[in-house]
């Protein structure tokens, strides 16, 4: 299966026009398909606890190059993959 990279935006509230400028944190995940918010929420639950965020606000398909330019991918071979 082809691996795809996704930027996952975490926040304290779901995305709405009113929360657009709220504090957020982004992580990169690797998946073998285009995941739903529910799948990503379950997959990232430990990271969400670690960084103290309650919601997945968005999932953006990014390229291999973007993943490596904007995120620490030094340990990529050991990253869990969303299947």
Sine and cosine of phi, psi and omega as CSV:
sin_phi,cos_phi,sin_psi,cos_psi,sin_omega,cos_omega
0.00,0.00,0.56,-0.83,0.05,-1.00
-0.98,0.21,0.71,-0.70,0.07,-1.00
-1.00,0.03,0.69,-0.73,0.05,-1.00
-0.86,-0.51,0.50,-0.87,-0.02,-1.00
-0.96,-0.29,0.63,-0.78,0.01,-1.00
-0.69,-0.72,0.70,-0.72,0.18,-0.98
-1.00,0.04,0.81,-0.59,0.01,-1.00
-0.93,-0.36,0.85,-0.52,0.02,-1.00
-0.99,-0.11,0.85,-0.53,0.02,-1.00
-0.97,-0.22,0.55,-0.84,0.01,-1.00
-0.47,-0.88,0.07,-1.00,0.01,-1.00
-1.00,0.03,-0.20,0.98,0.01,-1.00
-0.53,-0.85,0.42,-0.91,0.07,-1.00
-0.87,0.50,0.39,-0.92,0.01,-1.00
-0.95,0.32,0.80,-0.60,0.15,-0.99
-0.58,-0.81,0.22,-0.98,0.08,-1.00
-0.83,0.56,-0.55,0.83,-0.01,-1.00
-0.95,0.30,-0.46,0.89,-0.04,-1.00
-0.98,-0.22,0.14,0.99,-0.08,-1.00
-0.80,0.60,-0.61,0.79,-0.07,-1.00
-0.98,-0.19,0.23,0.97,0.03,-1.00
-0.92,0.38,0.27,-0.96,0.07,-1.00
-0.88,0.47,0.77,-0.64,0.02,-1.00
-0.68,-0.74,0.21,-0.98,0.05,-1.00
-0.60,-0.80,0.69,-0.72,-0.01,-1.00
-0.92,-0.38,0.64,-0.77,0.10,-0.99
-0.78,-0.62,0.28,-0.96,0.05,-1.00
-0.94,-0.35,0.74,-0.67,0.11,-0.99
-0.85,-0.53,0.30,-0.95,0.05,-1.00
-0.90,-0.44,0.73,-0.68,0.00,-1.00
-0.67,-0.74,0.36,-0.93,0.04,-1.00
-0.99,-0.14,0.05,1.00,0.04,-1.00
-0.42,-0.91,0.12,-0.99,0.04,-1.00
-0.99,0.17,0.96,-0.27,-0.14,-0.99
-0.99,0.13,0.43,-0.90,0.09,-1.00
-1.00,0.09,0.24,-0.97,0.05,-1.00
-0.88,0.48,-0.62,0.79,0.01,-1.00
-0.89,0.45,-0.69,0.73,0.03,-1.00
-0.89,0.45,-0.71,0.71,-0.03,-1.00
-0.92,0.39,-0.61,0.79,0.04,-1.00
-0.87,0.50,-0.72,0.70,0.03,-1.00
-0.91,0.41,-0.67,0.74,-0.04,-1.00
-0.91,0.41,-0.58,0.82,-0.10,-1.00
-0.98,-0.18,0.20,0.98,-0.13,-0.99
-0.85,0.53,-0.60,0.80,0.01,-1.00
-0.94,0.35,-0.65,0.76,0.06,-1.00
-0.90,0.43,-0.63,0.78,0.01,-1.00
-0.89,0.46,-0.67,0.74,0.06,-1.00
-0.90,0.43,-0.72,0.70,-0.04,-1.00
-0.85,0.53,-0.67,0.74,-0.06,-1.00
-0.99,-0.12,0.05,1.00,0.07,-1.00
0.89,0.46,0.76,0.64,0.10,-0.99
-0.83,-0.56,0.56,-0.83,-0.11,-0.99
-0.97,-0.25,-0.31,0.95,-0.14,-0.99
-0.73,-0.68,0.56,-0.83,0.25,-0.97
-1.00,0.02,0.90,-0.43,-0.07,-1.00
-1.00,-0.02,-0.38,0.93,-0.01,-1.00
-0.14,-0.99,0.40,-0.91,0.03,-1.00
-0.73,-0.68,0.86,-0.52,-0.04,-1.00
-0.85,-0.53,0.81,-0.58,0.08,-1.00
-0.92,0.38,0.83,-0.56,0.03,-1.00
-0.81,-0.59,0.32,-0.95,-0.01,-1.00
-0.99,0.15,0.25,-0.97,0.10,-1.00
-0.82,0.57,-0.70,0.72,-0.02,-1.00
-0.90,0.44,-0.70,0.72,0.02,-1.00
-0.89,0.45,-0.67,0.74,0.03,-1.00
-0.84,0.54,-0.70,0.71,-0.05,-1.00
-0.98,0.20,-0.38,0.92,0.04,-1.00
-0.99,0.15,-0.53,0.85,-0.16,-0.99
-0.93,-0.36,-0.17,0.98,-0.04,-1.00
-0.75,-0.67,0.40,-0.92,0.05,-1.00
-0.98,0.20,0.97,-0.25,-0.06,-1.00
-0.94,-0.34,0.29,0.96,-0.04,-1.00
-0.86,0.51,-0.49,0.87,-0.04,-1.00
-0.95,-0.31,0.43,0.91,-0.11,-0.99
-0.80,0.60,-0.61,0.79,-0.03,-1.00
-0.88,0.47,-0.34,0.94,0.00,-1.00
-0.97,-0.24,0.03,1.00,0.02,-1.00
-0.92,0.39,0.62,-0.79,0.15,-0.99
-0.93,0.37,0.50,-0.87,0.00,-1.00
-0.90,-0.44,0.76,-0.65,0.06,-1.00
-0.97,0.23,0.89,-0.45,-0.04,-1.00
-0.96,-0.29,0.00,0.00,0.00,0.00
